[in-house]
Amino acid sequence: MKRIVLLAITGLILLFTLVAALAAPHSETPNDPRVNPDANACYGGGSMAGKCKLDDELWIAGWYEIRLEQGLISRDQIPDPYKWLLDAPQSTDELVPLSTPEVKPG
């Protein structure tokens, strides 16, 4: 009789533990390459979200893109097949006008 009561109590404890574990809020892994090795710019909220669909090449490019955006890799670390991700490098030598030039009549 003790054995049946002990098994019943153990079963109830396991059942309650399972229910509590399933009821806990789901913690989603953030799409941040600093904490998630699977982070990808193709996921929701990424710069390529909705563009990748079923294209494997775009998914691979998205992996590099999000790391480039976060500053975790440099432009030189992007493999040649994905160099199209890179914008033209920003030149720091360009002069930026501080005011609008005046037009002189005549």
TORTOR-20828 format. One record per residue (C-alpha): residue number from 1; y, x, z. Coordinates in nm, 2 decimals. Example, Ala and Ser with C-alpha at 12.3 -4.5 7.8 and 13.67 -1.06 7.14 Angstrom:
% residues 2
<num:1; py:-0.45; px:1.23; pz:0.78>
<num:2; py:-0.11; px:1.37; pz:0.71>
***
This chain:
% residues 106
<num:1; py:0.00; px:0.00; pz:0.00>
<num:2; py:0.24; px:0.29; pz:0.08>
<num:3; py:0.17; px:0.44; pz:-0.25>
<num:4; py:0.27; px:0.12; pz:-0.44>
<num:5; py:0.59; px:0.09; pz:-0.24>
<num:6; py:0.67; px:0.45; pz:-0.30>
<num:7; py:0.61; px:0.42; pz:-0.68>
<num:8; py:0.82; px:0.10; pz:-0.69>
<num:9; py:1.11; px:0.27; pz:-0.51>
<num:10; py:1.08; px:0.58; pz:-0.73>
<num:11; py:1.08; px:0.36; pz:-1.05>
<num:12; py:1.39; px:0.17; pz:-0.93>
<num:13; py:1.57; px:0.50; pz:-0.86>
<num:14; py:1.49; px:0.63; pz:-1.20>
<num:15; py:1.60; px:0.30; pz:-1.36>
<num:16; py:1.93; px:0.30; pz:-1.18>
<num:17; py:1.99; px:0.67; pz:-1.27>
<num:18; py:1.92; px:0.59; pz:-1.64>
<num:19; py:2.15; px:0.29; pz:-1.64>
<num:20; py:2.43; px:0.49; pz:-1.47>
<num:21; py:2.39; px:0.77; pz:-1.73>
<num:22; py:2.41; px:0.53; pz:-2.02>
<num:23; py:2.71; px:0.35; pz:-1.87>
<num:24; py:2.91; px:0.67; pz:-1.83>
<num:25; py:3.19; px:0.70; pz:-2.09>
<num:26; py:3.11; px:0.90; pz:-2.39>
<num:27; py:3.30; px:1.23; pz:-2.40>
<num:28; py:3.36; px:1.32; pz:-2.76>
<num:29; py:3.39; px:1.69; pz:-2.85>
<num:30; py:3.74; px:1.75; pz:-2.97>
<num:31; py:3.81; px:1.87; pz:-3.33>
<num:32; py:3.95; px:2.19; pz:-3.20>
<num:33; py:3.80; px:2.52; pz:-3.32>
<num:34; py:3.88; px:2.69; pz:-3.00>
<num:35; py:3.63; px:2.48; pz:-2.81>
<num:36; py:3.41; px:2.33; pz:-3.08>
<num:37; py:3.24; px:2.56; pz:-3.33>
<num:38; py:3.18; px:2.26; pz:-3.56>
<num:39; py:3.55; px:2.17; pz:-3.59>
<num:40; py:3.65; px:2.09; pz:-3.94>
<num:41; py:3.97; px:1.99; pz:-4.12>
<num:42; py:3.77; px:1.72; pz:-4.29>
<num:43; py:3.71; px:1.52; pz:-3.97>
<num:44; py:3.95; px:1.25; pz:-3.86>
<num:45; py:4.29; px:1.39; pz:-3.77>
<num:46; py:4.24; px:1.70; pz:-3.97>
<num:47; py:4.46; px:1.81; pz:-4.26>
<num:48; py:4.18; px:1.73; pz:-4.51>
<num:49; py:4.06; px:1.41; pz:-4.35>
<num:50; py:3.93; px:1.16; pz:-4.61>
<num:51; py:3.93; px:1.42; pz:-4.89>
<num:52; py:3.59; px:1.58; pz:-4.84>
<num:53; py:3.35; px:1.28; pz:-4.88>
<num:54; py:3.01; px:1.42; pz:-4.98>
<num:55; py:3.14; px:1.74; pz:-5.14>
<num:56; py:2.98; px:2.04; pz:-4.96>
<num:57; py:3.23; px:2.29; pz:-5.10>
<num:58; py:3.52; px:2.09; pz:-4.94>
<num:59; py:3.34; px:2.07; pz:-4.61>
<num:60; py:3.30; px:2.45; pz:-4.61>
<num:61; py:3.67; px:2.49; pz:-4.71>
<num:62; py:3.76; px:2.25; pz:-4.42>
<num:63; py:3.58; px:2.48; pz:-4.17>
<num:64; py:3.80; px:2.77; pz:-4.28>
<num:65; py:4.12; px:2.55; pz:-4.31>
<num:66; py:4.12; px:2.43; pz:-3.95>
<num:67; py:4.07; px:2.79; pz:-3.82>
<num:68; py:4.35; px:2.91; pz:-4.05>
<num:69; py:4.59; px:2.64; pz:-3.93>
<num:70; py:4.51; px:2.72; pz:-3.56>
<num:71; py:4.57; px:3.09; pz:-3.62>
<num:72; py:4.21; px:3.19; pz:-3.54>
<num:73; py:4.16; px:3.36; pz:-3.87>
<num:74; py:4.40; px:3.54; pz:-4.10>
<num:75; py:4.46; px:3.47; pz:-4.47>
<num:76; py:4.26; px:3.78; pz:-4.55>
<num:77; py:3.95; px:3.64; pz:-4.39>
<num:78; py:3.93; px:3.34; pz:-4.63>
<num:79; py:3.65; px:3.41; pz:-4.88>
<num:80; py:3.75; px:3.42; pz:-5.25>
<num:81; py:3.60; px:3.08; pz:-5.34>
<num:82; py:3.83; px:2.92; pz:-5.09>
<num:83; py:4.15; px:3.11; pz:-5.17>
<num:84; py:4.29; px:2.79; pz:-5.32>
<num:85; py:4.35; px:2.67; pz:-4.96>
<num:86; py:4.62; px:2.93; pz:-4.92>
<num:87; py:4.98; px:2.83; pz:-5.01>
<num:88; py:5.20; px:3.09; pz:-5.16>
<num:89; py:5.29; px:3.34; pz:-4.89>
<num:90; py:5.63; px:3.28; pz:-4.72>
<num:91; py:5.87; px:3.55; pz:-4.81>
<num:92; py:6.10; px:3.66; pz:-4.53>
<num:93; py:6.33; px:3.84; pz:-4.77>
<num:94; py:6.48; px:3.52; pz:-4.92>
<num:95; py:6.84; px:3.45; pz:-4.82>
<num:96; py:6.90; px:3.11; pz:-4.68>
<num:97; py:7.25; px:2.96; pz:-4.74>
<num:98; py:7.42; px:2.86; pz:-4.41>
<num:99; py:7.66; px:2.63; pz:-4.58>
<num:100; py:7.70; px:2.43; pz:-4.90>
<num:101; py:7.89; px:2.63; pz:-5.16>
<num:102; py:8.23; px:2.48; pz:-5.26>
<num:103; py:8.30; px:2.39; pz:-5.62>
<num:104; py:8.64; px:2.50; pz:-5.73>
<num:105; py:8.81; px:2.29; pz:-5.99>
<num:106; py:8.91; px:2.43; pz:-6.32>
***
